Amino acid sequence: MNSPATSRPGLIPVLALLLVGLNLRPVLAVVSLLTDSIRASNGMSFEQIGWLTSLPMMAMGLIAMAGGLVYRMGYRRGVAIGLALTAASALAKLASHEPLWLMGSSVAAGLGIGIVQSLIPGYIKTRFPHRVDLLMGLYVSMIMGGAALAAASASALLHWLDWQGTMAFWAVLAIAGIALWLPNSGHADAPSTGSSAKAATSSAFRPWQHGRTWLLVALFCVSSSCYTLCLAWIAPYMMEAGVRANEAGFMLAALSLSEVAGGFLVSWLAPRFRDRRVLLALFLAATALTYVLIGVAPMYAPWLMMCLLGLSIGGLFPMTLILVMDHCSQPAKAGILVSFVQGVGYLVGGILPFVAGSIRDTVGDLSVAWVAMACVTAAALVLAARATPASAERFDAR
């Protein structure tokens, strides 16, 4: 029997992978568009609403940092379990509208998403070893596409269902993902059975002991923070600036679709730029500039700003993941490094929606949050300048 690394997977396994990616953001993206409905139903503060995004992101971070344990599930079973948790968390929204219940079910969603996100990079590296750049870009594009799908459909779903039904609806997509994934994910379960993977998941590789790991962590923290802040608060912010609720939903959808375009752009450009610093600098600078414009003048060409921000974040997110994977040629080692970097990144990024909600409750405006994020993003250019191809090769040789 051929090994996963040498067999030639067909179109259906790739589609299964992409459908998995499509499932990883709808349950999070829909929250910002339902803020008013949720607050009217149970009286949650903006700070508490922020926790509905912060808690799952932090749960994703904790799961990612437990990458060695997650890998013992194997790719096929682990991804299915993660999607099942995501579906269950969506359906749980029907049971109660109480704040603590909503937060608890949001944590379950984060755990499920975290399991999937910890496993997929290693799965791609194992099953598609010669198409890592392309498929990582496409996979991340589908993650952004899931957010776009949720944003574009939220207004229509809310018209036919209540806000709880709108949140629960996304269990359907997760169940479809499980149905396509299980028969088409192959037998690429090396992390739980292969000898090389066992060595990598042992104490032999401790990513936190290397200074380069923390540079990668810092870059991913910026990328994750840019994304989560936008996911949680751009729609409510634009509504407060004067945009109608349904238009804000379409703006978030346009932003998310632009993120998909940014991911596709990375899929095309990344193989052509061995030195990742060029693309990283481009996406970091564009993100910082757009955040400043949004904070200072949100109603100045808002559709253009949404598209530019989407392209920038949509390019930055997969580029940071590709940069991390450049540092490890072995799939299991790459999976552990990605899991650790994502873990810390999501823990830090998960704090941002809560902090922004606190700012909104305190000063009544989110402009400060956007400008502060722009400054942090611009500062990350200094870190990106150090991410040379030679330094990645030296790290891999350790």
Order of alpha helices (4+ residues) and beta strands (2+ residues): alpha-alpha-alpha-alpha-alpha-alpha-alpha-alpha-alpha-alpha-alpha-alpha-alpha-alpha-alpha-alpha-alpha-alpha-alpha
